[in-house]
Amino acid sequence: ISVRRSLGDYGIVGETFTKSAMFGLGWPEVGIIAIVAVLIFGPKKIPELGSALGKTLRGFKDEMDAEAADFEDADYVEDTEQT
């Protein structure tokens, strides 16, 4: 999904551009963030950081799924005890 906005909102009149739906950032902003990340961490460290972030998010998701399953099991046990 993209949002079409007038550049007049940003001080430029007469043209339009498309912003990405991810956090309201456009491609120029994403490019600048990528360049700054490469300058700060170096090109060799970026894949390691991405991998670590992915593992962290995957672990968080697994824990949330486990908690949800435990909650549903506890709910089921309560329902069966009441009947």
ABEGO torsion letter per residue (X at the ends): XBBBBBAAAAGBBGBBBBBBABGGBBAAAAAAAAAAAAAAAEAAAAAAAAAAAAAAAAAAAAAAAAAAAAAAAAAAAAAAAAX
